[in-house]
C-alpha cells in the first residue's frame, strides 16, 4: 500500500532542493568510500582519510552555501539527550582500554551528528524525498555493481573477494530498499525493491532481511491515511497472489526460508544459540554490571570481550561502553525522535516522506538487536537512522490536521502531497 502520484518531478529553484541533492550524494558517497577502502585495505591511513572526507564534506557545503550553518529548531529534550550522551562518551574514554580510539570515535560521531542536524535544519518533507530518491538510484547502482564484482557461486555475497563481510554489506541494500519507497511511480520503485531484495537474499544476512521487511511494513502502515481505494486493491491483490504462490509451492518456500534463516545450521541455527550470540550477550551484560556508570569505553567493548569479535547487539554494546546514564540519554533522544517522526507523519501533506523515515527508523531499531553498533557513522543506513530520530521539532495540532483533511474530503479533493500545488495534476492514488 503505497502512495503514488502521476508526477515524480519536483521544483529545482530553491536552496532546499540542492540540500536534498547533497543529502543523496552524501549517503551514497559514504558507501562508495567504504567500498574503496575495503578494496584498498581497511587498516590504513588512506581509508581513514577517505571515510573522514566522505562523512564531513557537507560541513563545507553548509559553510559556503546560502543555507543555515548552525542547526536550530530542535527540542530541548533532544539537545539535552545528545549532550548527556556525548558527555558520557567522552568520560568513558578516560577508563577505556583503548582511550585514543574511544576519543577519536566520540569526536567523529558528534561531528557526524552535527552534519545530520545541519541537513535536518535545512530540509523539509519534499526535499527529504529528493535526497532519498538520489540515494536510492546511486545506492542501487553501487550495490548492484559491487554484487557483480564480488559474486562467487556458493559463497555468501559480500564474502567473495573479502572486501566487506556479508552482514556489513547487507546494511546498505536494506536502506536502499527502503529509500526506493520515496518513488511515486511503481515502474521505478519496484525494480529497485526487487534488485535489493535479491542482493539481501544472496548475502544471507537475516537481520537486514527482517529489518527491511519490518521497515516496509511500518511505511505501508504509516501511509494508510493517504491510501486510495485502488491502492488497497493492489495490496489485497499482492497478498492474494503471494498467498497463492506460497500455498502452491509451500514445500519449496519453507525449504528456502529455512535455508536462508539457517534454522537447522549447526553454526548459525537455533542450536548454535544464534551463532553464539546468546552467550556473548550474557558476557556483555556482565561487562555492564561490572562498569555501570562510565562503561568500558565508547566503541571499545570488543577489547574487553573474551569471546567473539563483538557483542552483536548494538544496545548491549553501547550500554557496556558508556554506562547506564549515557545509554538512557540516547534512548530518550531516540524515542523522542520516533515520536516526532510519527507526529509529522500524521499531517497528510508530510505523510509520504516521513512514512519512509519512520519505516527506516523502525527497521534499524530491529537491526540493532543483532548488529555491532546502535549509534554508528560508518554506513548510510546508520546515518539515515540518525537523520530520522534527530529531525527538527514539530508542533503537531491534531485538530488542525483533521480540519484540513475534512475540508478536502468535503470538497471531494485529495490531500496535497507536501511540496506540490493543489491541482488536478497531482491526484494521490496508490
Buried (B, 14 or more C-beta within 10 A) or exposed (E): BBBBBEEBEBEEEEEBBBBBBBBBBBBBBBBBBBBBBBBEEEEEEEBBEBBEEBBBBBBEBBEEBEBBEEBEEBBEBBBBBBEBBBBBBBBBBEBBEBBEBBBBBBBBBBBBBBBBBBBBBBBBBBBBBBBBBBBBBBBBEBBBEBBEEBBEEEBBBBBBBEBBBBBBBBBBBBBBBBBBBBBBEEEBBEEBBEBBBBBBBBBBBBBBBBBBBBBBBBBBBBBBBBBBEEBEEBBEEEEEEEEEEEEEEEEEEEEEEEEBBBEEBEEBBEEBEBBBBEEBBEBBBEBBEEBEEBBBBBBBBBEBBEEBEBBBBBBBBBBBBBBBBBBBBBBBBBBBBBBBBBBBBBBBBBBBBBBBBBBBBBBBBBBBBBBBBBBBBBBBBBBBBBBBBBBBBBEBEEEEBEEBBEEBEEEEBBBBBBBBEEEEEBBBBB
